[in-house]
Amino acid sequence: MKNLINSIMVLVFLSGCVFPGPSCGYDVNCNKDISNTAWYKKRTSCINVQQNIAKKLLQQNYNERIDSEIYSECVKNTDYKFKIIN
């Protein structure tokens, strides 16, 4: 019986959001929204900074393809730096 109770307690502890409401128990990923994650914030910052750099460097030559490339690269690598390749 003691083993059963211990097993249940371990399952509850490892299952994530133990307590309903504003508390998330022991779940480190209990974000209500993905925008609360560090990766999302770094990705968003990367996109904004690199788009601004590209717009300044390319001016009228900046287009949707370049915008999409920056977005894609920042999703893969949040430390991406925009470069003009000739």
Stockholm file with secondary structure:
# STOCKHOLM 1.0

chainA/1-86         MKNLINSIMVLVFLSGCVFPGPSCGYDVNCNKDISNTAWYKKRTSCINVQQNIAKKLLQQNYNERIDSEIYSECVKNTDYKFKIIN
#=GR chainA/1-86 SS CHHHHHHHHHHHHHTSCCSCSSCCTTCTTCCSSGGGSHHHHHHHHHHHHHHHHHHHHHGGGCCHHHHHHHHHHHHHCTTCCCCCCC
#=GC SS_cons        CHHHHHHHHHHHHHTSCCSCSSCCTTCTTCCSSGGGSHHHHHHHHHHHHHHHHHHHHHGGGCCHHHHHHHHHHHHHCTTCCCCCCC
//
